[in-house]
């Protein structure tokens, strides 16, 4: 009897996943717990291990296909005789029904039900393909709400990239942005079943003048979250400079002993996390989020750290930073960053953040102006540490290790005075770092 391999549920709120890559081919031998395929959800990318050893006897879902959790995607047999050659389910065939769309969209904010006629007009959006056959343009309630807000009554005008020709949130936001710039989007119906246009309407360029790459699931999710953040928060920015000389000297002094005692290299990141954690305790309204007209001030400090991946980034979260020493923070950072790059994170390890730290300085950037990670109200960008001549002791010039820090904050909650007080506290914590916090 062959063993069924299913799409795992990577977290309680996740209803579907996209199978992005098979590590094995049909007929290959498989060892229990070795990576079998890779999936991408709206929370995390992960490698899924084989549940048993044997032969990959049947592949039921091909790469790039989005299916619901618990869907059987493959079968593992005990011998080559069990190998079955079938046509895997493709993306267009695997999309859930329109009714499932309405029920499974968990990220949307509840809203009042619009008049029935309005729902009918936007949800059905009949369009004709090149063979004259009408079809319905599929979308979620969130997409239809955005359409109503912007006076868009015909979703067939929007190029759909979702499974089964579904119009996604990213599709409609991109259409709105393009329309604002005067560009004309290509109607989905115009190219359905036909050849790709020879000219790209949005750019006015011949198609052979560019290389077209399909956005990965991760890239699409990042795009959606960033555009949504800009639409949600009133972004304001504050830049401070900090003298890191004491910390760089402290790190050099304790580097070897720290690694012997803890088994990890001492990096610069834990110093920032510790300084921010202490500052967030002093200014809790920066460690907050907004829910409608209510302010949620979080009692615990969970700081996300942006980790660069080959095709995007992910933000694992260090939980309860307020209770950790530098050694404890470094251990958590090393573990999460390594597993993030190996696609081994669990959904709860990238959720629940109350503040975010991003470090463009690791690539030499003086400072970055980051976009807030919703639903948080602030994110701190850390620049590169550079030796610069500065004035010290009122009138002396010295060479010091300096860096710039940029706080992006949501002006709906955080005013300039609060932001600057918070940044002044972070600066003070860094410049007067307590050496005893290393252990």
N, C-alpha and C positions, 0 to 999 in steps of 0.2 A: 504494500500500500504506500503510495507516494505521500510525502509530507507537504502540506500546503504552506506557502509563505504568504503572509498578508501584509498590507500596508499598516504599519503600527500607528497607534494613537500617541503622538508626542505631546501630551499635555491635555488636560480636561477640556479646554476651550477649542481645541483643534479638531476640525471635522474632516479635513482632507489634506492630502499631500501630493506633491509633484515628484514623480520618479525621474530624476535627472540623469542617472547614469547606472548602467549595469557593469559590475566589475568582472562578471563571468559571462561566457557565451554558452549557448545551448549545447549540451553534451559535455561541458567541462566538469571535472571533479570538484567537489566543494567540501571543505572541512568545517566542522561545527565551530561557530563563533568567529570565523573569518569574514571580512566585509563582503557582502553579496551585492548590495546595490546602495545607491545614495538617494536621499530624498531631500526636498526643500519644502518647508512650510512657512507660514507668515511669522513664525517665531524663531526657527533655527534650521540650519542645514545639518544633516547627520548621516553617518554611514550605518546601514542596518546589517547586523551580522546574520549569518546563516543559522537557522534553528537546529540543524542536524547535519551530519556528514552524508555524502552520497554523490549523485550525478544530477546536474541541473537538467531535469527532464522536460520541463515545459516553461516557457516565458509567455505570460498572458498579457502583460502590459509593457508597451515599448517606452523608450526614453522620451521625456518631455510630456508625458501624459499625467494629468491630474485625476486622481481617483479618491473616493471616500475612504476613511479609515476602515480597517478590517476587510477591505477588498482583497481577494486572492490575486496576487501578482505573479506567482510562479509556483512550480511544484518540484520537489527534490525527490528523485527515485533512488533505488538501490543498485541499479544496473543500467548499462547503455540501452538495453532492450526496451526500457520504459520511456526513452526519449520520444517526445511527440512534437512534430513540426506543425505548428498552427500559426495563424496570423495574429500577432498580439493586438490588443485593444489600443487604438490610436487616440490622440487627444480629442479629436472631434467627436469620437464615439463615446468617450468616457465621461463627458460632462454631466453633472447631475441635472435633474429636471428643473424647470422654472419654479415649480412648487418648492423644491428643496432649497433653491436659492433664497426664497423668502424666509424659510424657517431656519437656515443654518448660518446666516450672516450674524456673527456674534459681536463684531466690532462696532456695530452701528449704535447711534444714540437713539433711543425710542422717540418717536414723533407722533403727532396727531395724524390719523388716517385722512388722506385727502379725499375729495369727492370721488365717487366711483367712476364717473366719466373721465376724470383726469387720470386716474390710474390706468384705465383701459387704453387711453390714447397713448400714454408714454410706454406702458409695459408691452403692448402688442407691436407697435412700430412696424407694420408690415412693409416689406420691401421686395422688389423683384430682382432675381438673379438674371444672368445673361440669357438663360433659357426661358425667361418669362414666368417662372414659378415663384409665387409669393412665399415668404418665410417670415417668421417672427424674430425680431432682434432681441436677444436675451440680455438681461441685466439684473442687478440686485436692487433692493429698495433704496440703498444709499445712492446708487447711480441715478435712479429715477428722481430722488429728492434733489440732487445737484442739478439735474436737467430742469426740473420745475423752477428752481431758484434762478436759473439763467435763461429761462424762456425757451428752452430747447424742447420741442415737441416731437421731433423725429430722430430717434437714435440711430436710424440707418445711415445718417449722414456721417457717423463716427466710425473710423476704422477700428474694428474689434480685434483684440489680441488674446482674449481669454479663451479658456477651453470651450470647444463647441461653438465658437463664434460669439462668445459672450462679451459684452461691453463692460470693461472693468473701470474701477475708479480712476486709475491712471490714464485710461483712454479718454474719458470725458474731460478730465482736468487738462490733459494735453490738447484736446480739441478746443477748449475754452481759451487756453493760452495762445494757441495758434491763431484763433479768430481775432484775439485782441491785437495781434501783430499784423493782421491783414492777410494771413496765409489762408488758403482754402484747403480743408482736409479732403482726402479722397473718400467718397462714400464707400462703405463696406460692400454695398450691393454692386457697385460698378466694377469691382475686381473679383467678386466671388466667382470661382469656377473659371476665370479667364487668366490670360497672361499678365504678368506684372507690367505696370506702365513703364514706357521707355524714358519718361521724365518724372522726376520726383517733384510733385506740386509744391511741397512745403519749402523747397530750396531753389526750385527753378533750374535744377541741374540734370543732365542726362544720367541715367542709372549706372551706366558703365564708367562714370567718373568717380564713383564712390564704392567702398566696400561695405556691404550691408551685413550687420551682425544682429542676430536675434537677442533681445535682452534676456538675461537669465532671470529666474524667479527672484533670486536675491536682489538683483539690480532693480527689478520692477518694484519690489517692496520698499527698497531704500528710496526710490523716486517718489513713491506714493507718500511715504512718511514725511519726507522733507517738504514736499509741496503742501501737504496737510498742515505741517507745523507752521509754515509761513502764513497760511490762511488763518490759522487759529490764534497765534500769539503775536502781540505787539512787540517785536524784537528791538531791543536797545542794547548798546554795547559800552563797556567800560574797560579801559586798558591801564594796567599798573605795571611798574617795574620792580623787581625784587633782587636783592643781593644774595646770591646763592653760595658765596665763598665759604661760609662756615659749614654748610652742608656738604659741599664738594670735598672739603678737607676732612670732615667727619667720616664721609664715605670712604675716602682713601685710607684713613687710619684704621677703620674697622673691617675693611673689605675681606681680607684673608681669614680673620678670626670668625667673622659672620658666616662665611661659607663653610668653615669647619664645623661650627656649632649647628647650623641650620640646613646644610646641604643645598642651599640656593645662593646664587649670586645676589649681591645687594645692588639693586638698580636705583634709579632716581625716583621712579614712580611712587613707591610707598611713602616717601617724604611728602609728596603733594597730597596723597590720599589722607595721610594723618593730619596735615595742616588744614585741609578742607573739612575733614570730619570734625575737628575741634572748633573751626569757625562756624560750621552749620549748627553746632550745639549752642553757640552764642547768639546766632541769628536764625532761629528756626523757621521764619517765614521764607527763607531761601530754600529750605528743605520741605517744600510744600507742593501741592498741585491744586488745580481749580476744577471743580465739578459743578457746572452751571453757575449759580450765584453763591456757591459755598466754597470756602477755603479749607482744604484738607492739610493740616500741619502734621507731618509724620513724626512719630516719637522715635523711630529707629532710622538710622542713617545707612542707606544702601546706595553705594556709589558705583555707577557703571563706568567701565573703561573701554574706550573705542579700540578695537583690535583690527589692524589691517589684514585683509585676506587677499588671495590672488585675484579674485574677481569682485571685491567689494569690502565690506567691513561688518563686524558684528560687535555688540556691546554686552559682554558678560558683566555680571553685577557682583561686587564684593559686598556681602551682607554684614550688617552690624559693625561698620567701621569704627563706631564710637567705642567699641569694646576691645579693639585689636591694637597690639603693639606694631612697630615697624616690621618685626620678624613675622608676626602673624599675617600682616597685610601682604608682605613679599611672598609668603608661601601660597596664599590664595591667588595672587596675581600670576605667579609662575604657572600654577596648576591650570587656571582658567584660560590663560593665553595659549598654553600648549594644546589643551583640548579643543579650544576654538579653532586653531589652525588644522587640527586633525579631524575636525567635524565630529566631535564626541560630546558636545554639550547637550544638556537636557533643557527643555523649555523653561523650567523654573529658574535656571541659572542665567537666563537673559531677560528675566521679567522682574518687576517689583522695584526697579531703581527709583531713587528719590532725587538724585543729582548725578551729573555725568562729567567725566574728565576726558578730554581728548588732547593728544600730544603731537601736533604737527612739527614740533621742534626736533623730533627724532630724525627728520629728513632734512633739517637745516633751516626750516622756516622760522623767521623772527617771531611771528605770531600769526594765528589764524582767527577768523571771525566765525565761530561755529553756529549752526542752527540748533535750536533747542530740541531736545529729545522728549517729545510729548509722552505723558501728560505732565512732565516736570516743568519747572518755571525758570531753570537756570542751567547753564553748561559752561565749564571753564576750559579754555584753550591755553595750552602751555607751549611757549616758544622755545627756541634753542638757547642753551647756556653758552654765552660768549664772553671772552675776556675783553673788557672795555675800560678805558680810563674814566674814573668818576671822582667827584669831590667827596672827601671824607673828612671827619673831624673839622667841619666848617670851612677850612680853607686849604686842605691838602689834596693833592691829586694822587690816586693810587690805581693800580690795575686790579679789577675785581671781576668775579664770575657773575655776570648779570643775565637776567632774562626778562622777557615781557610776558604778561598774562592778560588774556582777554576774557571777560565775563560777558556772555550773551544772556540777557534776562528778559522775562515777560513783564512788560510795563503795566499789564492789567493788575498785577499783584505787587511786583517789586519796583519801588520807586528808585530814582537815582541816588538819593541819600542812603537808603538801605543797601543798595548794591555797592556803593563806595565804602560804606562801613564794613560790609562783609569782606570786600577785597583788601581793605586796610588790615583786617584781622588775619587774613591768609598771609599777607606780606609779613606781618609781625611774627606769625607762627613759623614761617620759613627762615626769617633772618635771626630768630632767637630760638632755634630748634632745641628741644630738650634731649640731650644725648642719652638719658636714661630710657627714653622711649624705644631705643633700638632693640631691647631685649624683650 
